[in-house]
Amino acid sequence: MVPEPRSSLSRRSGTTRRRLLTVPAVGVTAAGLSMTLPAWLSGAAAVDVLTARRRMPWVRLLSFATAWSWLESAGVAGAGVLWLTGRTDRADLHYELQRRWADALVGALRLCAGLRIEVDGLDALAPGPIVVCSRHANLADALLPAWLLGRVAMHPRYVLTDELLVDPCLDIVGNRLPNHFLERGATSDRELSELCALSKGMGAAEAAVIYPEGRLATEERRERRLAEMAERDPERARRLQSLRTLLPPKAPGTQALLAGARTADLVFLAHKGFDGLDRLTSAPAHVPFAEPVKIRLTRVSRAEIPEGPAFARWLDDSWLEMDEWVNE
């Protein structure tokens, strides 16, 4: 028998250690919040009343945290059942589990945070293959593509950072499906070739999802990225200087996905009204949602997508247009 490579053994060991922490933590959180419900409910209500917040944001946020922890636990349990019954290779069952999990989380946000969603262009998501370029405003917007694609019976292949592996459902189910978890800021040839391989073979019911900004968009990050860009590419920095909300996009990852799926169209996923959930300190000011979250899906046929160096300029122009729409 050929011994397993040390790097593979190391990754498996790291995965085991991580899950031994994250899986019990979610269960303990769910049980703890449930058992202490009278205490935190009265405490959160008191804080909301004392701060004159009739919208009761802390009550809503802690209620959602309770729902999230139980839904995470249910997702892990579902993945465990598939493992115990020897069906970890059944992608269809894992996609169904992912769809139900995403639907349940959106339902919890509706119930606890007053979330309302208006979607323009849902039919742009089907048929595939497609590459979805989504805005990245907060941790929760990783949920939107899975929820939207699930509504039209499409299966997503995500490009996500490995930091999200602390979420046990994303970790366990995500690693059983064709997704790619990359290191923060990695743009090596190896990573790009893996993204190209990720989108290869996509069919009419499949989509690759990427966040070209690479990070949650903040004013500080936008200014820093534009300043760094001004040193390397002053012309591009001047062109993107008018961005007010979005970060300058990174083209190589999207190009790699398009290179792997030679017939795929591209869909831009823009949304507004979902901001403010990137930090716990800012969340109370946005919960419950005062206005509906608006989602706009725009499909571009493959024949209209430029190749080579022209693609980066085209993506910049598309991102400027998205930023303008977000700020209307």
Disulfide bonds with the S-S distance in Angstrom:
none
